[in-house]
Amino acid sequence: MSAVAERQPPFPVAALKALRPRQWLKNGVLLVPLLFAKGIFERGLLGHSLLALASFSLLASGVYLVNDWFDREKDRLHPEKKRRPIAAGWLAGPQVVGLVVVTWGGAFALGAQVGTHFLAVLGGYLVLQVLYNLALKKLVILDVMAIALGFIVRVVAGAEAIDVQVSNWLFLCTLLGAVFLGFAKRRAEIEALEEAAGAHRKNLEDYSLGMLDQMMSISAASTILAYGLYTVSKETVDRVGSDHLKFTVPCVVYGVFRYLFLVHKRGLGGSPEKVLLSDAPLMIDAVVFLGLAAWALYGAKALAP
């Protein structure tokens, strides 16, 4: 620990790192209802969505702080997590408590500006995270399902922020995509920890690489199929006004396959947001997807002869 203490950064730097701002990228799914509801250019809807995004990001940061505090001993056994500020001993208990109060207080203050329904979803997400840390993360398969449920709650929150309903297709695509990422994360953890996997997280002993590979294959195929059917469904075509959203399907196919490649050949997948921000082909694919989706939703009809 002395070697770590010598390199201890100032409190603001350690605090910011402990908040895990890179993880806020996950909360970007809150904006999906706004995108597909064609509300990007409506100032009121955009403002509510951005407030919701900020609120969820603060709440999630507080959850990460609590998780890291209770998992600090186990995290010291992990090759990457041992560098987290709390595991490294950079933040003391009172400092962590203060940061949690600030982040959660800010989250609910911003959430109150969005609306009472959103505030209820925000509270539900916090309850889910408490249940996950107390019990669900110890249960094989259910741990990943709980992670996926967290993404669904984010999408519901984004919909509540702009007062729209979550479509059945969006629900399915979010669930299946999140399950795929969750099993990829577990696979990466087992590969990184090897013999120490069970010591870091007990339920990792119940997984095997072969089983996880099968689960990833099933969820990956299901994600592609669900999204493809969504783009050409009558409900979607009627709402969008064209079937042009189908042109985004190749981006989803490539993105899923590229992610599988990175998991199996590069040993990545333990941190989805890190993978997205560090892999140029995946970033380009995401930009192309967003561009095509924007064209299909906002521009295709206007440009049609």
N, C-alpha and C positions, 0 to 999 in steps of 0.2 A: 504494500500500500504506500510505502514511502516514495517509491518511484512515481506513483500516480500523483501523490500529493505535491511533488515538485512541479508537476505540469498543470496543477489545478488552475483553471481559468478564473477570471473575475466572476462574481455572482451573477451579473446580468447575462453573461455568455452561457454559464452553466444552466441558468434558469431557462433561457431560450431553447437550449438544446434539449432540456428535460421536457419542454412542452411539445417536442416533436413536430415542428411546423410542416415537415415533409409529409407527415401523415394526414395533414389537412386535405391533401389531394383526394383522399377517399371520399371526403364530403362533397366532392364535385358532383356526385350522383344526385344531390339535392337539386341541381340545375336541370336534370334530365326532363322532369315534367314541364319546366318552363320552355325548354327547347321544342319539345314535341307538341306543346300547346300553342306554339307560335306566338309566344309572349316576349321574346328577346328584346323587341324594339318598343315595348310598352313600358314607360318609365316606372309606373306604379308597381307593376308585376315584377320588373327587374329589381327594383329597390327592395321589395319584400323578400325576394329570393336571396339577394345578397346579405340582407340582415339575418335570414335563416341560416345561410352558410356560415357567417361569422359566429352566430350563436352555437351551432353544432360544433364548430371547430374549437371554441373555448371549452365547451362541455367535454369534448373528447380529450383535450389536453389535460383537464383535471382528472379524468379517468385514468389516463396514462400515468400521471403522477402517483395516484393511489396504487395502481397495479405495480409500478416500479418499486414503490416503497415496500410492499408486502412480498414482492418477488426478488428483492435485492440479493438475498443469499444465493438463490438458485441462478440468478442472472450472472453471478460471478463465475459460474461454471461454464457459461456460454462464450464461445470465441468472439462474438460481436457484442452481445448484450452486456458483457462485463465493462464495456466502455461507456455505458449510459451514466449520466451524472450521479444518480442516486447509488447505483451499484459501485461506482468508482469512489464514492465517499465525498463527492463535491458539494452535496446538499445535505444539510442536517434536518432532523425531524421538524423543528419549528418553521424552518424555511419552506419545507414541502407543504405543511399545513397552510401557511400563509398563501402560497401559490394556488392551492386547491380552492381556498375561500375566494380569492380574486377571480379565478377562471370560472368557477361555477356561479358566483354572484353575477359576473358579467354576462354569462350565457343566459341566465334566466331573465336578466334585465333586458337584454336584446330580444329574447324570445317574447317577452310581454309586449314589445312594440309590434311584433308580427301578428299576434292574435292568440286567443285562448285555446283554440283547437291545436295550433302549433305548439303552444306551451305544454299541452297535455301529452303530445307526441314526444316532446323533448324530455318530459319527466318519465315517460315510458321507456325511452332509450336508456336513461340513467338506471332505472330498475333492472332492465335487461343486462346491463353491464355489471351490476352488483350480483345478480344471479349467476352470470357467467363466471365471475371471479370466485364466488363462494362454492359453486358446485358444477356448473355446466362444462367448464374447461377441463374437468377431471374425467369426463365421460366420453369414451370413444365414439366417433361419428357425430354425437350430439354437440360436441364442441365446435365442429365445423358448421353444423346447422345453425348454431347460435350466432356464429359470425355472419352467416348468410342472412339471418333474420335482422341483424344490425343494419345491413345494407338496405333491406326492404323498409325498415323503419325510416332510414334516411330518405328514401324515395317518397314514402308517405308524407314525411315532414315537408319535403319540397312541394308536394301537391297541395298540402294544407296551407302553405305559405301563399299560394296564388289561388286558392279555393277551386281546385279542380279535382277530379277523381282519378285514381290510379287505374289504368286499364289492366285487364287480365293479362294481356300480352307483356306489358311492362313488368308486372309482378313476376311472371314466369321467367322472363329473360334475366331480371335482376337476381332472382333466386338461384337459377342454374349457373350464371356467370360467377356469382359469389361463392357457390359451392366448389366450383372448379378452382378458383383462386385459393380457397381455404385448404383443399387437399394438396395443392401444389406447395403451400406454405408448410404444411406438416411434413411433406416429403423432403423439403429443403432442410428443415430442422433436424430430421433423422440423419440425413447425409452429413450435415455439419457437425453434429454432436457424436455420431457413431456410438461407441460403447456407453457414453455418458448421457445418452438421450433420456433414458428412464429416470436418471437422477435429476435432470432439469425439469422434466414434465412427466409425471408418472404414466399418463395414458399413452405416451409415445411408445411404450413397450407393447401396447396392444395393436399398434399399426405395424405393417410390414411394407417394404418398398413395392413388392408385387401387388399387394392389395390396393395401395394408394395409386399405383399406375393404372389399375383397372378403374378405380373410381374417377380418376382424372379423365380417362378416355371416355367414360360414359357421360360425365358432366360436360366435357368439351363438345362432344357430338350433340348432346341435348341442347346446349347453348346455341350452337350454330343453327340447328334445326328450328328451334323456337323463334330465333330472331328472323330467320328466313321466312317462316310462315307468317310472322307478324307483318313483315313488309308488304306481303302480297294478299293479306286478308282483306275481305270486303270492308270490314270496319275501318281499317287503316286507309285503304284507297279512298273511301267515301270522305273520311275526315281530312285527309291531306289534299284530295282533289286530283290525285294522279297516282300512278304506281311507280313513280321515280325513286321512291325510297329503296326499292330493290337493288339499286346500283351501289348501295352501301354494304351489301352482303359480302362481296369479295374482301372488303376491309376487315370485316369481322372474322371471316375464315382465315385470312392471313394473320390477323392479330392473335387468334387462338393458337394457330400452328406455330407462330414465331415464339409465343410464350412457352409452348411445350418444348421447343428446341432449346430455349434458354434454360429451362428447368433441367432437361436431361443432358445437355452437352456443355453447359456453362456452370451448372451447379447453382443457378439463381432460383428465385421464387420465394425466398423467405420474407421478402419485403416487396410487395407488388408495386408500391409507389416508387421505390428505388429502382426497380427494373424499368419502369416506364420512363423515368427521368434520366436513365443512364444508357439506354439502348436506342441508338439513332433510328434504325429501321422501324422500331415500335412507335417512336415519337412521330415519325413521318406518317406512318399508317394512321395514327390517331388524328393528326391534322387533316389528312385526306378524308377520313371518315367524317369529321366535323364539317369540312367544306362541302362534301357531297350531301350530307344531311341538311345543311342550311340551304343548299340549292334546291333540294327536293321539297323542303317544307316552305321555303320563303320565295324562291326565285323561279322555279320551273314553270309554274302556272303563269307568272307574269311575263316570262320570255316566250311562252308558247305562241305560235302564230294564230 
